[in-house]
Amino acid sequence: MDYAHTITVSLPYEEAVSRVREELANQGFGVLTEINVHATFETKLGVESAQALGDYLILGACNPALAEQALTAEPDMGLLLPCNVVIRRSPSATSTTVQAINPQTMVQLSNSPGIQNVANQANERLLAALAALQGENSSN
């Protein structure tokens, strides 16, 4: 099992970030956290490290109803929440990569029967968001 769902889109980086946010919202996800890895590298490691990495953003996406179900079934699932979504583009790239965690990873780490249903629903919604992005702007 792959732990990530990955697509590439021909959108410029900033537009891809905006569209990812829209499609996550369309699937009932809000963004709880945002980590600008490029900016962190620049601050902590220097401009050269940031430039070598390129644009790289990690969004922590949460669907509150699904999170509630997961935490009710197994409180330790909070260690795996929110669902990370990465938008990245290397300096020489002509497309932007978008990745979402595969929620089935939770099932591999839990014996709780309630987690399977949550993982299935979250996976369906994340795949729908990625499909909407790819359907409009596919380069891969």
Disulfide bonds with the S-S distance in Angstrom:
none
